[in-house]
Amino acid sequence: MHQLCRHQGQAVEVRDIHGRVQRGILVGVDPARGIFMRSGFRTFFIPFFLIAAIFLISIGRRIF
């Protein structure tokens, strides 16, 4: 989880286990539950058990 905290405030792309893609800014990380992302004016929560991969959009590198 520490590697996710390092990337707070950066644009990320999250792919879940169902194949959906969410893009936004990584706002916060709850080490026990999941991540918070902001997309436009909306902030939403994605639990860790749904996340398949997290990519940094700026450099195209997988971080989780």
N, CA, C and O atoms as a Maestro MAE file, in Angstrom:
{
 s_m_m2io_version
 :::
 2.0.0
}

f_m_ct {
 s_m_title
 :::
 protein
 m_atom[256] {
  # First column is atom index #
  i_m_mmod_type
  r_m_x_coord
  r_m_y_coord
  r_m_z_coord
  i_m_residue_number
  s_m_chain_name
  s_m_pdb_residue_name
  s_m_pdb_atom_name
  i_m_atomic_number
  :::
  1 25 0.810 -1.199 0.000 1 A "MET " " N  " 7
  2 3 0.000 0.000 0.000 1 A "MET " " CA " 6
  3 2 0.853 1.262 0.000 1 A "MET " " C  " 6
  4 15 0.391 2.315 -0.440 1 A "MET " " O  " 8
  5 25 2.082 1.177 0.483 2 A "HIS " " N  " 7
  6 3 2.921 2.370 0.516 2 A "HIS " " CA " 6
  7 2 3.200 2.902 -0.876 2 A "HIS " " C  " 6
  8 15 3.332 4.111 -1.067 2 A "HIS " " O  " 8
  9 25 3.291 2.001 -1.855 3 A "GLN " " N  " 7
  10 3 3.544 2.469 -3.210 3 A "GLN " " CA " 6
  11 2 2.342 3.232 -3.768 3 A "GLN " " C  " 6
  12 15 2.518 4.104 -4.619 3 A "GLN " " O  " 8
  13 25 1.138 2.928 -3.316 4 A "LEU " " N  " 7
  14 3 -0.034 3.691 -3.740 4 A "LEU " " CA " 6
  15 2 -0.049 5.066 -3.109 4 A "LEU " " C  " 6
  16 15 -0.400 6.044 -3.768 4 A "LEU " " O  " 8
  17 25 0.327 5.160 -1.838 5 A "CYS " " N  " 7
  18 3 0.367 6.456 -1.153 5 A "CYS " " CA " 6
  19 2 1.333 7.408 -1.840 5 A "CYS " " C  " 6
  20 15 1.113 8.620 -1.856 5 A "CYS " " O  " 8
  21 25 2.390 6.866 -2.401 6 A "ARG " " N  " 7
  22 3 3.391 7.683 -3.087 6 A "ARG " " CA " 6
  23 2 2.823 8.380 -4.319 6 A "ARG " " C  " 6
  24 15 3.343 9.415 -4.734 6 A "ARG " " O  " 8
  25 25 1.768 7.829 -4.905 7 A "HIS " " N  " 7
  26 3 1.211 8.352 -6.146 7 A "HIS " " CA " 6
  27 2 -0.080 9.138 -5.951 7 A "HIS " " C  " 6
  28 15 -0.797 9.378 -6.923 7 A "HIS " " O  " 8
  29 25 -0.395 9.541 -4.735 8 A "GLN " " N  " 7
  30 3 -1.593 10.348 -4.504 8 A "GLN " " CA " 6
  31 2 -1.486 11.658 -5.264 8 A "GLN " " C  " 6
  32 15 -0.422 12.274 -5.315 8 A "GLN " " O  " 8
  33 25 -2.599 12.078 -5.854 9 A "GLY " " N  " 7
  34 3 -2.633 13.319 -6.619 9 A "GLY " " CA " 6
  35 2 -2.292 13.131 -8.083 9 A "GLY " " C  " 6
  36 15 -2.334 14.096 -8.846 9 A "GLY " " O  " 8
  37 25 -1.956 11.926 -8.498 10 A "GLN " " N  " 7
  38 3 -1.602 11.668 -9.892 10 A "GLN " " CA " 6
  39 2 -2.760 10.990 -10.617 10 A "GLN " " C  " 6
  40 15 -3.607 10.340 -10.004 10 A "GLN " " O  " 8
  41 25 -2.774 11.159 -11.937 11 A "ALA " " N  " 7
  42 3 -3.808 10.545 -12.766 11 A "ALA " " CA " 6
  43 2 -3.537 9.044 -12.879 11 A "ALA " " C  " 6
  44 15 -2.426 8.623 -13.200 11 A "ALA " " O  " 8
  45 25 -4.571 8.247 -12.610 12 A "VAL " " N  " 7
  46 3 -4.444 6.791 -12.675 12 A "VAL " " CA " 6
  47 2 -5.600 6.190 -13.464 12 A "VAL " " C  " 6
  48 15 -6.641 6.817 -13.662 12 A "VAL " " O  " 8
  49 25 -5.383 4.964 -13.904 13 A "GLU " " N  " 7
  50 3 -6.420 4.176 -14.565 13 A "GLU " " CA " 6
  51 2 -6.549 2.885 -13.772 13 A "GLU " " C  " 6
  52 15 -5.560 2.181 -13.570 13 A "GLU " " O  " 8
  53 25 -7.757 2.568 -13.321 14 A "VAL " " N  " 7
  54 3 -8.004 1.371 -12.520 14 A "VAL " " CA " 6
  55 2 -8.831 0.397 -13.352 14 A "VAL " " C  " 6
  56 15 -9.878 0.762 -13.887 14 A "VAL " " O  " 8
  57 25 -8.361 -0.834 -13.457 15 A "ARG " " N  " 7
  58 3 -9.111 -1.896 -14.135 15 A "ARG " " CA " 6
  59 2 -9.597 -2.868 -13.078 15 A "ARG " " C  " 6
  60 15 -8.813 -3.372 -12.273 15 A "ARG " " O  " 8
  61 25 -10.899 -3.127 -13.086 16 A "ASP " " N  " 7
  62 3 -11.443 -4.032 -12.067 16 A "ASP " " CA " 6
  63 2 -11.545 -5.456 -12.609 16 A "ASP " " C  " 6
  64 15 -11.260 -5.710 -13.779 16 A "ASP " " O  " 8
  65 25 -11.949 -6.368 -11.753 17 A "ILE " " N  " 7
  66 3 -11.991 -7.776 -12.123 17 A "ILE " " CA " 6
  67 2 -13.079 -8.086 -13.145 17 A "ILE " " C  " 6
  68 15 -13.093 -9.176 -13.717 17 A "ILE " " O  " 8
  69 25 -13.983 -7.154 -13.380 18 A "HIS " " N  " 7
  70 3 -15.048 -7.328 -14.371 18 A "HIS " " CA " 6
  71 2 -14.692 -6.705 -15.720 18 A "HIS " " C  " 6
  72 15 -15.494 -6.749 -16.652 18 A "HIS " " O  " 8
  73 25 -13.488 -6.122 -15.830 19 A "GLY " " N  " 7
  74 3 -13.029 -5.538 -17.079 19 A "GLY " " CA " 6
  75 2 -13.350 -4.066 -17.261 19 A "GLY " " C  " 6
  76 15 -12.976 -3.482 -18.278 19 A "GLY " " O  " 8
  77 25 -14.037 -3.448 -16.299 20 A "ARG " " N  " 7
  78 3 -14.351 -2.018 -16.403 20 A "ARG " " CA " 6
  79 2 -13.108 -1.182 -16.102 20 A "ARG " " C  " 6
  80 15 -12.252 -1.583 -15.313 20 A "ARG " " O  " 8
  81 25 -13.023 -0.024 -16.737 21 A "VAL " " N  " 7
  82 3 -11.889 0.883 -16.552 21 A "VAL " " CA " 6
  83 2 -12.398 2.192 -15.973 21 A "VAL " " C  " 6
  84 15 -13.350 2.774 -16.494 21 A "VAL " " O  " 8
  85 25 -11.781 2.652 -14.918 22 A "GLN " " N  " 7
  86 3 -12.088 3.948 -14.301 22 A "GLN " " CA " 6
  87 2 -10.835 4.809 -14.384 22 A "GLN " " C  " 6
  88 15 -9.742 4.350 -14.051 22 A "GLN " " O  " 8
  89 25 -10.985 6.046 -14.821 23 A "ARG " " N  " 7
  90 3 -9.855 6.978 -14.881 23 A "ARG " " CA " 6
  91 2 -10.153 8.156 -13.975 23 A "ARG " " C  " 6
  92 15 -11.283 8.638 -13.905 23 A "ARG " " O  " 8
  93 25 -9.104 8.617 -13.273 24 A "GLY " " N  " 7
  94 3 -9.270 9.758 -12.389 24 A "GLY " " CA " 6
  95 2 -7.999 10.054 -11.624 24 A "GLY " " C  " 6
  96 15 -6.928 9.534 -11.932 24 A "GLY " " O  " 8
  97 25 -8.141 10.899 -10.624 25 A "ILE " " N  " 7
  98 3 -7.025 11.298 -9.769 25 A "ILE " " CA " 6
  99 2 -7.090 10.486 -8.482 25 A "ILE " " C  " 6
  100 15 -8.144 10.401 -7.851 25 A "ILE " " O  " 8
  101 25 -5.973 9.892 -8.092 26 A "LEU " " N  " 7
  102 3 -5.906 9.138 -6.845 26 A "LEU " " CA " 6
  103 2 -5.916 10.126 -5.685 26 A "LEU " " C  " 6
  104 15 -4.964 10.885 -5.502 26 A "LEU " " O  " 8
  105 25 -6.994 10.116 -4.899 27 A "VAL " " N  " 7
  106 3 -7.178 11.084 -3.825 27 A "VAL " " CA " 6
  107 2 -6.696 10.547 -2.489 27 A "VAL " " C  " 6
  108 15 -6.077 11.281 -1.719 27 A "VAL " " O  " 8
  109 25 -6.967 9.285 -2.202 28 A "GLY " " N  " 7
  110 3 -6.582 8.731 -0.913 28 A "GLY " " CA " 6
  111 2 -6.551 7.221 -0.936 28 A "GLY " " C  " 6
  112 15 -7.111 6.580 -1.825 28 A "GLY " " O  " 8
  113 25 -5.875 6.659 0.072 29 A "VAL " " N  " 7
  114 3 -5.766 5.214 0.201 29 A "VAL " " CA " 6
  115 2 -6.128 4.829 1.624 29 A "VAL " " C  " 6
  116 15 -5.570 5.364 2.583 29 A "VAL " " O  " 8
  117 25 -7.059 3.904 1.757 30 A "ASP " " N  " 7
  118 3 -7.375 3.305 3.057 30 A "ASP " " CA " 6
  119 2 -6.718 1.928 3.034 30 A "ASP " " C  " 6
  120 15 -7.217 1.033 2.352 30 A "ASP " " O  " 8
  121 25 -5.611 1.729 3.760 31 A "PRO " " N  " 7
  122 3 -4.851 0.482 3.657 31 A "PRO " " CA " 6
  123 2 -5.666 -0.786 3.920 31 A "PRO " " C  " 6
  124 15 -5.303 -1.856 3.430 31 A "PRO " " O  " 8
  125 25 -6.725 -0.694 4.657 32 A "ALA " " N  " 7
  126 3 -7.510 -1.884 4.973 32 A "ALA " " CA " 6
  127 2 -8.644 -2.125 3.981 32 A "ALA " " C  " 6
  128 15 -9.136 -3.249 3.881 32 A "ALA " " O  " 8
  129 25 -9.074 -1.089 3.238 33 A "ARG " " N  " 7
  130 3 -10.294 -1.233 2.438 33 A "ARG " " CA " 6
  131 2 -10.121 -0.989 0.949 33 A "ARG " " C  " 6
  132 15 -10.575 -1.810 0.153 33 A "ARG " " O  " 8
  133 25 -9.481 0.108 0.534 34 A "GLY " " N  " 7
  134 3 -9.399 0.410 -0.890 34 A "GLY " " CA " 6
  135 2 -8.876 1.805 -1.157 34 A "GLY " " C  " 6
  136 15 -8.181 2.390 -0.327 34 A "GLY " " O  " 8
  137 25 -9.218 2.339 -2.334 35 A "ILE " " N  " 7
  138 3 -8.730 3.653 -2.741 35 A "ILE " " CA " 6
  139 2 -9.894 4.592 -3.030 35 A "ILE " " C  " 6
  140 15 -11.006 4.160 -3.336 35 A "ILE " " O  " 8
  141 25 -9.609 5.884 -2.924 36 A "PHE " " N  " 7
  142 3 -10.561 6.935 -3.277 36 A "PHE " " CA " 6
  143 2 -10.026 7.644 -4.506 36 A "PHE " " C  " 6
  144 15 -8.852 8.012 -4.564 36 A "PHE " " O  " 8
  145 25 -10.904 7.834 -5.497 37 A "MET " " N  " 7
  146 3 -10.540 8.519 -6.733 37 A "MET " " CA " 6
  147 2 -11.492 9.670 -6.999 37 A "MET " " C  " 6
  148 15 -12.650 9.646 -6.583 37 A "MET " " O  " 8
  149 25 -10.989 10.679 -7.695 38 A "ARG " " N  " 7
  150 3 -11.815 11.814 -8.097 38 A "ARG " " CA " 6
  151 2 -11.833 11.874 -9.616 38 A "ARG " " C  " 6
  152 15 -10.790 11.818 -10.268 38 A "ARG " " O  " 8
  153 25 -13.019 11.985 -10.160 39 A "SER " " N  " 7
  154 3 -13.199 12.117 -11.595 39 A "SER " " CA " 6
  155 2 -14.197 13.247 -11.813 39 A "SER " " C  " 6
  156 15 -15.382 13.101 -11.513 39 A "SER " " O  " 8
  157 25 -13.724 14.358 -12.328 40 A "GLY " " N  " 7
  158 3 -14.579 15.536 -12.454 40 A "GLY " " CA " 6
  159 2 -14.913 16.072 -11.071 40 A "GLY " " C  " 6
  160 15 -14.013 16.381 -10.290 40 A "GLY " " O  " 8
  161 25 -16.197 16.184 -10.762 41 A "PHE " " N  " 7
  162 3 -16.618 16.673 -9.450 41 A "PHE " " CA " 6
  163 2 -16.994 15.538 -8.505 41 A "PHE " " C  " 6
  164 15 -17.371 15.780 -7.358 41 A "PHE " " O  " 8
  165 25 -16.892 14.311 -8.980 42 A "ARG " " N  " 7
  166 3 -17.331 13.152 -8.219 42 A "ARG " " CA " 6
  167 2 -16.138 12.429 -7.584 42 A "ARG " " C  " 6
  168 15 -15.130 12.201 -8.253 42 A "ARG " " O  " 8
  169 25 -16.242 12.070 -6.309 43 A "THR " " N  " 7
  170 3 -15.245 11.245 -5.625 43 A "THR " " CA " 6
  171 2 -15.890 9.904 -5.319 43 A "THR " " C  " 6
  172 15 -17.006 9.851 -4.801 43 A "THR " " O  " 8
  173 25 -15.198 8.827 -5.636 44 A "PHE " " N  " 7
  174 3 -15.766 7.510 -5.396 44 A "PHE " " CA " 6
  175 2 -14.713 6.577 -4.814 44 A "PHE " " C  " 6
  176 15 -13.512 6.838 -4.886 44 A "PHE " " O  " 8
  177 25 -15.194 5.488 -4.238 45 A "PHE " " N  " 7
  178 3 -14.375 4.504 -3.542 45 A "PHE " " CA " 6
  179 2 -14.347 3.209 -4.343 45 A "PHE " " C  " 6
  180 15 -15.381 2.760 -4.839 45 A "PHE " " O  " 8
  181 25 -13.167 2.608 -4.471 46 A "ILE " " N  " 7
  182 3 -13.029 1.306 -5.121 46 A "ILE " " CA " 6
  183 2 -12.344 0.367 -4.126 46 A "ILE " " C  " 6
  184 15 -11.202 0.614 -3.738 46 A "ILE " " O  " 8
  185 25 -13.021 -0.701 -3.710 47 A "PRO " " N  " 7
  186 3 -12.415 -1.639 -2.762 47 A "PRO " " CA " 6
  187 2 -11.305 -2.469 -3.424 47 A "PRO " " C  " 6
  188 15 -11.353 -2.743 -4.623 47 A "PRO " " O  " 8
  189 25 -10.310 -2.862 -2.626 48 A "PHE " " N  " 7
  190 3 -9.180 -3.616 -3.160 48 A "PHE " " CA " 6
  191 2 -9.581 -4.932 -3.797 48 A "PHE " " C  " 6
  192 15 -8.952 -5.350 -4.770 48 A "PHE " " O  " 8
  193 25 -10.613 -5.607 -3.280 49 A "PHE " " N  " 7
  194 3 -10.966 -6.916 -3.830 49 A "PHE " " CA " 6
  195 2 -11.528 -6.829 -5.246 49 A "PHE " " C  " 6
  196 15 -11.631 -7.853 -5.921 49 A "PHE " " O  " 8
  197 25 -11.895 -5.631 -5.717 50 A "LEU " " N  " 7
  198 3 -12.366 -5.457 -7.095 50 A "LEU " " CA " 6
  199 2 -11.264 -5.030 -8.063 50 A "LEU " " C  " 6
  200 15 -11.447 -5.106 -9.278 50 A "LEU " " O  " 8
  201 25 -10.133 -4.586 -7.543 51 A "ILE " " N  " 7
  202 3 -9.078 -4.017 -8.387 51 A "ILE " " CA " 6
  203 2 -8.203 -5.121 -8.970 51 A "ILE " " C  " 6
  204 15 -7.661 -5.948 -8.236 51 A "ILE " " O  " 8
  205 25 -8.070 -5.129 -10.300 52 A "ALA " " N  " 7
  206 3 -7.168 -6.066 -10.971 52 A "ALA " " CA " 6
  207 2 -5.815 -5.411 -11.240 52 A "ALA " " C  " 6
  208 15 -4.778 -6.066 -11.128 52 A "ALA " " O  " 8
  209 25 -5.816 -4.111 -11.598 53 A "ALA " " N  " 7
  210 3 -4.575 -3.405 -11.894 53 A "ALA " " CA " 6
  211 2 -4.792 -1.903 -11.767 53 A "ALA " " C  " 6
  212 15 -5.898 -1.405 -11.975 53 A "ALA " " O  " 8
  213 25 -3.724 -1.188 -11.424 54 A "ILE " " N  " 7
  214 3 -3.733 0.275 -11.394 54 A "ILE " " CA " 6
  215 2 -2.541 0.756 -12.214 54 A "ILE " " C  " 6
  216 15 -1.405 0.346 -11.975 54 A "ILE " " O  " 8
  217 25 -2.810 1.632 -13.183 55 A "PHE " " N  " 7
  218 3 -1.767 2.167 -14.044 55 A "PHE " " CA " 6
  219 2 -1.644 3.672 -13.844 55 A "PHE " " C  " 6
  220 15 -2.651 4.360 -13.674 55 A "PHE " " O  " 8
  221 25 -0.406 4.192 -13.863 56 A "LEU " " N  " 7
  222 3 -0.192 5.635 -13.916 56 A "LEU " " CA " 6
  223 2 -0.403 6.067 -15.361 56 A "LEU " " C  " 6
  224 15 0.244 5.532 -16.261 56 A "LEU " " O  " 8
  225 25 -1.280 7.009 -15.598 57 A "ILE " " N  " 7
  226 3 -1.573 7.445 -16.963 57 A "ILE " " CA " 6
  227 2 -0.405 8.219 -17.558 57 A "ILE " " C  " 6
  228 15 -0.141 8.107 -18.755 57 A "ILE " " O  " 8
  229 25 0.304 9.008 -16.738 58 A "SER " " N  " 7
  230 3 1.355 9.869 -17.256 58 A "SER " " CA " 6
  231 2 2.512 9.088 -17.877 58 A "SER " " C  " 6
  232 15 3.080 9.524 -18.878 58 A "SER " " O  " 8
  233 25 2.869 7.940 -17.298 59 A "ILE " " N  " 7
  234 3 4.002 7.176 -17.845 59 A "ILE " " CA " 6
  235 2 3.607 5.778 -18.315 59 A "ILE " " C  " 6
  236 15 4.446 5.042 -18.834 59 A "ILE " " O  " 8
  237 25 2.337 5.407 -18.139 60 A "GLY " " N  " 7
  238 3 1.856 4.118 -18.602 60 A "GLY " " CA " 6
  239 2 2.427 2.926 -17.853 60 A "GLY " " C  " 6
  240 15 2.529 1.831 -18.405 60 A "GLY " " O  " 8
  241 25 2.798 3.136 -16.598 61 A "ARG " " N  " 7
  242 3 3.407 2.071 -15.797 61 A "ARG " " CA " 6
  243 2 2.426 1.509 -14.797 61 A "ARG " " C  " 6
  244 15 1.673 2.257 -14.173 61 A "ARG " " O  " 8
  245 25 2.426 0.191 -14.636 62 A "ARG " " N  " 7
  246 3 1.553 -0.453 -13.656 62 A "ARG " " CA " 6
  247 2 2.147 -0.280 -12.274 62 A "ARG " " C  " 6
  248 15 3.332 -0.539 -12.066 62 A "ARG " " O  " 8
  249 25 1.303 0.170 -11.295 63 A "ILE " " N  " 7
  250 3 1.801 0.380 -9.938 63 A "ILE " " CA " 6
  251 2 1.172 -0.554 -8.932 63 A "ILE " " C  " 6
  252 15 1.633 -0.618 -7.792 63 A "ILE " " O  " 8
  253 25 0.119 -1.293 -9.316 64 A "PHE " " N  " 7
  254 3 -0.524 -2.227 -8.387 64 A "PHE " " CA " 6
  255 2 -1.147 -3.349 -9.161 64 A "PHE " " C  " 6
  256 15 -1.744 -4.249 -8.570 64 A "PHE " " O  " 8
  :::
 }
 m_bond[255] {
  # First column is bond index #
  i_m_from
  i_m_to
  i_m_order
  :::
  1 1 2 1
  2 2 3 1
  3 3 4 2
  4 3 5 1
  5 5 6 1
  6 6 7 1
  7 7 8 2
  8 7 9 1
  9 9 10 1
  10 10 11 1
  11 11 12 2
  12 11 13 1
  13 13 14 1
  14 14 15 1
  15 15 16 2
  16 15 17 1
  17 17 18 1
  18 18 19 1
  19 19 20 2
  20 19 21 1
  21 21 22 1
  22 22 23 1
  23 23 24 2
  24 23 25 1
  25 25 26 1
  26 26 27 1
  27 27 28 2
  28 27 29 1
  29 29 30 1
  30 30 31 1
  31 31 32 2
  32 31 33 1
  33 33 34 1
  34 34 35 1
  35 35 36 2
  36 35 37 1
  37 37 38 1
  38 38 39 1
  39 39 40 2
  40 39 41 1
  41 41 42 1
  42 42 43 1
  43 43 44 2
  44 43 45 1
  45 45 46 1
  46 46 47 1
  47 47 48 2
  48 47 49 1
  49 49 50 1
  50 50 51 1
  51 51 52 2
  52 51 53 1
  53 53 54 1
  54 54 55 1
  55 55 56 2
  56 55 57 1
  57 57 58 1
  58 58 59 1
  59 59 60 2
  60 59 61 1
  61 61 62 1
  62 62 63 1
  63 63 64 2
  64 63 65 1
  65 65 66 1
  66 66 67 1
  67 67 68 2
  68 67 69 1
  69 69 70 1
  70 70 71 1
  71 71 72 2
  72 71 73 1
  73 73 74 1
  74 74 75 1
  75 75 76 2
  76 75 77 1
  77 77 78 1
  78 78 79 1
  79 79 80 2
  80 79 81 1
  81 81 82 1
  82 82 83 1
  83 83 84 2
  84 83 85 1
  85 85 86 1
  86 86 87 1
  87 87 88 2
  88 87 89 1
  89 89 90 1
  90 90 91 1
  91 91 92 2
  92 91 93 1
  93 93 94 1
  94 94 95 1
  95 95 96 2
  96 95 97 1
  97 97 98 1
  98 98 99 1
  99 99 100 2
  100 99 101 1
  101 101 102 1
  102 102 103 1
  103 103 104 2
  104 103 105 1
  105 105 106 1
  106 106 107 1
  107 107 108 2
  108 107 109 1
  109 109 110 1
  110 110 111 1
  111 111 112 2
  112 111 113 1
  113 113 114 1
  114 114 115 1
  115 115 116 2
  116 115 117 1
  117 117 118 1
  118 118 119 1
  119 119 120 2
  120 119 121 1
  121 121 122 1
  122 122 123 1
  123 123 124 2
  124 123 125 1
  125 125 126 1
  126 126 127 1
  127 127 128 2
  128 127 129 1
  129 129 130 1
  130 130 131 1
  131 131 132 2
  132 131 133 1
  133 133 134 1
  134 134 135 1
  135 135 136 2
  136 135 137 1
  137 137 138 1
  138 138 139 1
  139 139 140 2
  140 139 141 1
  141 141 142 1
  142 142 143 1
  143 143 144 2
  144 143 145 1
  145 145 146 1
  146 146 147 1
  147 147 148 2
  148 147 149 1
  149 149 150 1
  150 150 151 1
  151 151 152 2
  152 151 153 1
  153 153 154 1
  154 154 155 1
  155 155 156 2
  156 155 157 1
  157 157 158 1
  158 158 159 1
  159 159 160 2
  160 159 161 1
  161 161 162 1
  162 162 163 1
  163 163 164 2
  164 163 165 1
  165 165 166 1
  166 166 167 1
  167 167 168 2
  168 167 169 1
  169 169 170 1
  170 170 171 1
  171 171 172 2
  172 171 173 1
  173 173 174 1
  174 174 175 1
  175 175 176 2
  176 175 177 1
  177 177 178 1
  178 178 179 1
  179 179 180 2
  180 179 181 1
  181 181 182 1
  182 182 183 1
  183 183 184 2
  184 183 185 1
  185 185 186 1
  186 186 187 1
  187 187 188 2
  188 187 189 1
  189 189 190 1
  190 190 191 1
  191 191 192 2
  192 191 193 1
  193 193 194 1
  194 194 195 1
  195 195 196 2
  196 195 197 1
  197 197 198 1
  198 198 199 1
  199 199 200 2
  200 199 201 1
  201 201 202 1
  202 202 203 1
  203 203 204 2
  204 203 205 1
  205 205 206 1
  206 206 207 1
  207 207 208 2
  208 207 209 1
  209 209 210 1
  210 210 211 1
  211 211 212 2
  212 211 213 1
  213 213 214 1
  214 214 215 1
  215 215 216 2
  216 215 217 1
  217 217 218 1
  218 218 219 1
  219 219 220 2
  220 219 221 1
  221 221 222 1
  222 222 223 1
  223 223 224 2
  224 223 225 1
  225 225 226 1
  226 226 227 1
  227 227 228 2
  228 227 229 1
  229 229 230 1
  230 230 231 1
  231 231 232 2
  232 231 233 1
  233 233 234 1
  234 234 235 1
  235 235 236 2
  236 235 237 1
  237 237 238 1
  238 238 239 1
  239 239 240 2
  240 239 241 1
  241 241 242 1
  242 242 243 1
  243 243 244 2
  244 243 245 1
  245 245 246 1
  246 246 247 1
  247 247 248 2
  248 247 249 1
  249 249 250 1
  250 250 251 1
  251 251 252 2
  252 251 253 1
  253 253 254 1
  254 254 255 1
  255 255 256 2
  :::
 }
}
